[in-house]
């Protein structure tokens, strides 16, 4: 598109009322669901460490505490909320550390914001509801159970699990 035509198009666009502009953008721009994920390690474990994992229905594989953000919810707040709802682990959002990279864009149309935490497993009670989450447990990093494909991929980006050596960031 020639530069002048593009400039004129932008000027016309910005003259439109904000709700109309927003609706146009939502129709044109790809949409993503945004989630928050917690990678929680046992603060007391010796090397290589232990990781908190959840088994959710249908219950064949294990995953990380995670869920979708609510509208206008800060990612760290959503991550802490999901961690508490799914495992009973209560962490102040300010005590979560953003992972690097913090945002992972998945090819199937969602974005995960990833946070790190450590808690002492011996004094942290794990509580699950039996519906959304069937089981929560700590696993040695060198002996992880079968993982969901998205968990395996995500952990691999951070050098954890069976795909750690295969991933590049």
Protein Blocks (a to p, Z undefined) as FASTA:
>chain_A
ZZklmmmmmmmmmmpcfklmmmmmmmmpccdddddddddddfkbccebjcddddddehla
ccdddddddehiafklmmmmmmmmmnopacdfklpccdddfbdcdfkopacddddddddf
klmccddehlmpmbdcdddfklccdddfklmmmmmmnopajklmmpcZZ
